[in-house]
Amino acid sequence: MTDPSVPSPPADALAHSAALQARIAERIRRAGGVIDFSEYMRAALYEPGLGYYSAGSAKFGAAGDFITAPELSPLFGACIADQLVPLLRDWPDAQVLELGPGSGALAIAVLRRLAARRALPARYLLLETSADLRARQQQALTAALPGLAGRLHWLDAPPHAPWRGVVLANEVLDAQPVSRFMVTASGWQLLGTGLSDHGFIDRPMPAPPAWADHLARLAAALPVPLPVGHHAEFDPALNALLKTLAAPLEAGWLMFIDYGHPRAAYYHPSRHRGTLMCHYRHRAHEDPYLWPGLQDITAWVDFTALAEAGHAAGLELLGYTTQAGFLLGAGLETLAAEGAGDAVADYRQAQQLKRLLLPSEMGERFKVMVLGRQAPPPAAFERIERIEPL
Ligand SMILES: C[S@@+](CC[C@H](N)C(=O)[O-])C[C@H]1O[C@@H](n2cnc3c(N)ncnc32)[C@H](O)[C@@H]1O
């Protein structure tokens, strides 16, 4: 049953969702009655023309479904930009590659700050798979930074040619399709997506051999066994993504910012319903099968898995801390004081800083992990207490 606090979509949006549901249902029938949940989630978010990120609805900001840190305040991007300055000054050929740039807010804030500090990269690359979002980003960036159009390049796929510089990914890993499992009396059971008379449902399915090995290793690595009935997720494509991004990077960083935990907290018995969360018009709920294509579906990031995937791809862990720790280490307070304005602007800025920093808001739920090679760690990590991703 639909959570009554979640507002109902209009009729045209429901028709859009019905078209996507029909397409996914057909795939399930062709597959013999069940598909992996990651296949369902990929279609719900990225099916060309129909998926949540591929179709034209407003997603970001007050009128959309959620607000991200770069949407909240340009100081977030300015802090990141300040960390990039030494690398960009040392390497005149350095590029920045942003994954999943959303509305373009992070790119705008980073480039404005780098321009002010005379440390612009040779090129700022934006990897965006959604044609709709790419068009929105092009419009937003051209309007905000008319003088920088020549440095902006949109990509359809990660670069293959060797390059050096920095990959930025804010809230991209939480939007990766995950697979789900449940702990049963006889072990861990993969949960796929099947069909019932009322729509999509969870359906047990056999795990491919590689995943069965992954789940067995994961189970063995946990300090506390998970109880029967526990639900959880994992990202089956994380290692492949890290390999693709790391392979051509001769020197530089991959900076990931997202909500998540190290493994022991991620797979803790108290988190028995897993971390999957859906957002529609600023309401959060747990039903991934509600209105596919209209709502965001996310899962928290297992930062231990990310560090391991980086290691397997030949990268070193250069730093890991909370978003609050990183922003304070990067000089957020000084930047905020520089931007002081009238009373209304100061009040608004104070509210934004609270959301970025408070533990109950984004400050501790969000983490920053930097993986890299042939490059020193970002200076922010020298000024704060690091935490361990294990
Ligand atoms: C939650 S939004 C975050 C947007 C933006 N980074 C921000 O912070 O406001 C997730 C974004 O990641 C993009 N995305 C998901 N998987 C991706 C991938 N493998 N490569 C590039 N972008 C991806 C989506 O299309 C979407 O733009």
The ligand as an ORCA input file, in Angstrom:
! r2SCAN-3c Opt
* xyz 0 1
  C      21.880     11.946     -7.052
  S      22.361     12.604     -8.582
  C      23.662     13.688     -8.053
  C      23.871     14.843     -8.977
  C      24.998     15.791     -8.635
  N      26.290     15.135     -8.597
  C      24.751     16.537     -7.349
  O      25.476     16.321     -6.397
  O      23.803     17.350     -7.294
  C      23.182     11.253     -9.370
  C      23.766     11.567    -10.744
  O      24.703     10.529    -11.119
  C      24.520     10.214    -12.492
  N      25.146      8.894    -12.703
  C      24.771      7.714    -12.190
  N      25.619      6.737    -12.560
  C      26.584      7.321    -13.302
  C      27.764      6.842    -13.953
  N      28.114      5.547    -13.899
  N      28.539      7.727    -14.603
  C      28.195      9.030    -14.644
  N      27.087      9.538    -14.057
  C      26.303      8.700    -13.396
  C      23.013     10.350    -12.670
  O      22.633     10.461    -14.022
  C      22.776     11.648    -11.868
  O      23.073     12.784    -12.655
*
